[in-house]
């Protein structure tokens, strides 16, 4: 892959980390809006099998690794509240950004391997969408690669990388594009 494209994607790591932090903070804010300072709410809702409980169980799994207890008094047995662990969020965001950008580079390398004159058309902040243009022989190829952050039914965050590929304006699936190479 073109070194300029790699460096442009590498520069988006800061934005990708910010996107991840925003996602975690939105889930945390929704949790706090629902339960306030109730420290037992995470455990209480994790065992509720209603549809509402399943929703909060998924949310619980997302934020659980980013929480820490904070004592509201000096008393060891006194009340405590759960707060967002900023260090854990920052560390996870940096890891997520490195992993995501590396995955995006690998995806694009696989698609642009047989192309010449590859250039960036656009890159959205955080590399959520990358548009490239290149040539395969006499054909003009446009690749619109997206990244979607999803959550499994178990609360695990994962990325999906759907792509639209156009050859001379005609849309091809990724598999058909590879077969035609």
C-alpha positions as CSV (number, residue, x, y, z in Angstrom):
1,X,0.0,0.0,0.0
2,X,1.1,3.5,-0.7
3,X,3.1,5.0,2.2
4,X,1.0,8.2,2.1
5,X,-2.2,6.3,2.6
6,X,-0.6,4.4,5.6
7,X,0.6,7.6,7.2
8,X,-2.8,9.3,6.7
9,X,-4.5,6.4,8.4
10,X,-1.9,6.3,11.2
11,X,-2.7,9.9,11.8
12,X,-6.3,9.0,12.5
13,X,-5.4,7.0,15.7
14,X,-6.1,10.0,17.9
15,X,-9.6,10.4,16.4
16,X,-10.2,6.6,16.7
17,X,-9.3,6.7,20.4
18,X,-11.6,9.7,20.9
19,X,-14.4,7.8,19.2
20,X,-14.0,4.8,21.5
21,X,-13.9,7.0,24.6
22,X,-17.0,8.8,23.5
23,X,-18.8,5.4,23.0
24,X,-17.8,4.3,26.6
25,X,-18.8,7.6,28.1
26,X,-22.2,7.4,26.4
27,X,-22.8,4.0,27.9
28,X,-21.6,5.3,31.3
29,X,-23.8,8.4,31.1
30,X,-26.8,6.2,30.3
31,X,-26.0,3.9,33.3
32,X,-25.6,6.9,35.7
33,X,-28.8,8.5,34.3
34,X,-30.7,5.3,35.1
35,X,-29.2,4.3,38.5
36,X,-27.5,7.4,39.9
37,X,-25.0,6.5,42.6
38,X,-26.5,3.0,43.2
39,X,-23.3,0.9,43.4
40,X,-25.2,-2.4,43.4
41,X,-27.2,-1.6,40.2
42,X,-24.8,-3.3,37.9
43,X,-25.0,-6.6,39.7
44,X,-28.8,-6.2,40.3
45,X,-29.5,-5.8,36.6
46,X,-27.0,-8.4,35.4
47,X,-29.2,-11.2,36.8
48,X,-32.6,-9.8,35.5
49,X,-33.7,-11.8,32.5
50,X,-36.4,-9.5,31.3
51,X,-35.8,-7.6,28.0
52,X,-34.9,-4.5,30.1
53,X,-32.5,-6.6,32.2
54,X,-30.8,-8.0,29.1
55,X,-30.3,-4.4,27.7
56,X,-28.7,-3.3,31.0
57,X,-26.7,-6.5,31.2
58,X,-25.1,-5.7,27.9
59,X,-24.4,-2.2,29.0
60,X,-23.0,-3.5,32.3
61,X,-20.5,-5.7,30.4
62,X,-19.3,-2.7,28.4
63,X,-18.6,-0.4,31.3
64,X,-17.8,-3.0,34.0
65,X,-14.1,-3.0,33.1
66,X,-13.9,0.8,33.4
67,X,-15.3,1.2,36.9
68,X,-13.7,1.6,40.2
69,X,-15.1,2.1,43.7
70,X,-14.7,5.5,45.2
71,X,-15.2,5.9,48.9
72,X,-17.4,8.8,49.9
73,X,-16.2,8.8,53.5
74,X,-13.0,7.8,55.3
75,X,-14.9,4.9,57.0
76,X,-13.7,1.6,55.5
77,X,-17.2,0.1,55.7
78,X,-18.8,3.4,54.7
79,X,-20.7,4.0,51.5
80,X,-18.9,4.0,48.1
81,X,-20.0,4.9,44.6
82,X,-18.8,3.6,41.3
83,X,-16.9,6.1,39.1
84,X,-15.4,5.8,35.7
85,X,-11.7,4.9,35.8
86,X,-10.2,7.5,33.5
87,X,-6.8,5.6,33.3
88,X,-8.5,2.4,32.2
89,X,-10.6,4.2,29.6
90,X,-7.5,6.0,28.2
91,X,-5.5,2.8,28.0
92,X,-8.4,0.8,26.3
93,X,-8.9,3.7,23.9
94,X,-5.3,3.7,22.8
95,X,-5.3,-0.1,22.4
96,X,-8.5,0.1,20.4
97,X,-7.2,2.8,18.1
98,X,-4.0,0.9,17.4
99,X,-5.9,-2.3,16.7
100,X,-8.6,-0.6,14.6
101,X,-6.2,1.4,12.4
102,X,-4.0,-1.7,11.9
103,X,-7.1,-3.7,10.9
104,X,-8.2,-0.9,8.5
105,X,-4.8,-0.8,6.9
106,X,-4.9,-4.6,6.4
107,X,-8.3,-4.5,4.9
108,X,-7.3,-1.8,2.4
109,X,-4.1,-3.6,1.6
110,X,-6.0,-6.7,0.6
111,X,-8.3,-4.7,-1.7
112,X,-5.7,-2.4,-3.3
113,X,-3.0,-5.1,-3.8
114,X,-3.6,-5.3,-7.6
115,X,-4.3,-1.6,-8.1
116,X,-1.9,1.1,-9.5
117,X,-2.0,4.8,-8.9
118,X,-3.9,4.4,-5.6
119,X,-4.9,7.8,-4.1
120,X,-7.0,8.9,-1.1
121,X,-10.3,10.5,-2.0
122,X,-11.3,11.1,1.6
123,X,-10.8,9.9,5.1
124,X,-13.4,10.7,7.8
125,X,-12.2,11.5,11.4
126,X,-11.2,8.3,13.1
127,X,-11.0,6.5,9.8
128,X,-14.7,5.6,10.1
129,X,-14.9,5.8,6.3
130,X,-12.0,5.7,3.8
131,X,-12.5,6.3,0.1
132,X,-9.7,5.3,-2.3
133,X,-9.4,5.4,-6.0
134,X,-7.0,3.5,-8.2
135,X,-6.6,1.7,-11.6
136,X,-6.6,-1.9,-12.5
137,X,-5.4,-2.0,-16.1
138,X,-7.6,0.5,-17.9
139,X,-10.4,0.3,-15.3
140,X,-11.1,2.9,-12.7
141,X,-11.7,1.3,-9.2
142,X,-13.2,3.2,-6.3
143,X,-13.3,1.6,-2.8
144,X,-15.5,2.9,0.0
145,X,-14.3,1.2,3.1
146,X,-16.3,1.7,6.3
147,X,-15.7,0.8,10.0
148,X,-18.6,0.1,12.3
149,X,-18.3,-0.4,16.0
150,X,-20.8,-2.9,17.2
151,X,-21.6,-4.8,20.4
152,X,-22.4,-8.5,20.6
153,X,-25.3,-9.9,22.6
154,X,-22.7,-10.6,25.3
155,X,-21.6,-7.0,25.5
156,X,-18.3,-7.5,23.7
157,X,-17.3,-4.6,21.4
158,X,-16.1,-5.5,17.9
159,X,-15.6,-3.9,14.5
160,X,-17.1,-4.7,11.2
161,X,-15.5,-3.5,7.9
162,X,-18.1,-3.4,5.1
163,X,-16.8,-2.1,1.7
164,X,-18.4,-0.9,-1.5
165,X,-16.3,-1.4,-4.6
166,X,-17.0,0.2,-7.9
167,X,-15.2,-0.7,-11.2
168,X,-16.0,1.9,-13.9
169,X,-19.0,3.0,-11.9
170,X,-20.5,-0.5,-11.6
171,X,-20.8,-1.9,-8.0
172,X,-19.1,-5.2,-7.2
173,X,-19.1,-7.3,-4.1
174,X,-15.7,-7.9,-2.5
175,X,-15.8,-11.5,-3.5
176,X,-16.7,-10.7,-7.1
177,X,-13.9,-8.0,-7.2
178,X,-11.3,-10.6,-6.0
179,X,-12.5,-13.2,-8.6
180,X,-12.3,-10.6,-11.4
181,X,-8.7,-9.8,-10.6
